[in-house]
């Protein structure tokens, strides 16, 4: 399973998730409950991706430069203008110089 992040295709993608971004919450008050409702926003997409070193550098640049890129998800759907957020990353065991894994999120801003 692969996704495309900007111009980079992952070597492997795991745990592709779509989290609804429904911004409402229940607030307990004296004598009852109130609901604060700030609306529904675009979903947050997340996954664990394995990338070659050069591709990892490009994706890191997207994140650190706050660049908006298109994402092609696992079903082939194009998600336009998403921000790449790196939650965690590390080396692929036994291939520390060639491959990295990333826990990523893709946001709409």
N, C-alpha and C positions, 0 to 999 in steps of 0.2 A: 504494500500500500504506500503510495507516494502522494505528496502535495507539492505545489509549486509556490514559492515565496518570492514575489518579485520575479527576478530572472533565474532564480535558483531552484532546482528540483532536489527534494530530499532523497537520500538513499533508502530510508525506511521511515515510516510514520506509524506510531502506535497511539492508542487511546484517544482518537479524535473525538472531542466532546463539543457539544453546543449547549451553552448555559443561557437560559432566558434571563434577560436583564430587566426584570419587573421591579420597579423601585417603589414599592409600597411596604409599609411596616405598621404593625399594631403597636400602640403606645398605651400602657396601662396608666390610668389617671384615677384620682380619688373618685369613687362612684361609678367607674366604668372603664370603657376602652374607646380610644379614638384611632382612626386610621389616617396616617399621613400617606398621601399618594402623589408621587412625583412622576408618574407615567411609566410607560414601557419604552425601552430603548432597544437598539439592535443587540442581538445576542453577542455573547463573548465566546469565541472559539478557542479551543486549547488542544494541545497534543504534546507527545514526546517525539522528537525527530532526530534522526542520525544524519550527519552531514560530513562530507569530506572537508579537509582543513580550509581550502580556498573558499568553498561555499559557506563555511562557518564564519569566515571573516566578513563576507558580504552581508550575511544575515545580521551579524553583530553590528555592522555599520548601519543597517536599516534601523535597528533598535536604538543605538546611541545617538544617531543623527535625527531621530524622531521622524523618519521619512515614512510617508504613506505609500503602501504598495498594494498591488492586487494579489490575492491568494486564490489559487485553484485548489478546492478542497478534494477530499477523497472520492466524491461522487462526480467530479469534473465541473462542478458549479464554480463560477468566478465570483469572489467576494471583493468588491471594489473598495479601494482607498482605506485599507486597514493599517493600524499602527501595530508594529511588531514589538512585543514585550517579552524579554527573557526573564523567566522566573528562576531558573537554575540551569547550570550546564556543567559538563565534565568531559573527561576523556573516555573513549571506548577502550575497555581493557584489552591489553596486548597490542593496541594500535594507537598509542597515545600521541604520536606525532602526525598521524594521517586522518583520524576520525574523531569527531566530537558528538555528544548527545546534548540536546537542549530540551528543557521544558518550556514551551512557548505559549503565549496567548496572543490573540489577534483582536484588537478593539476597533470600534468605530468611535471617532471623536467628534 
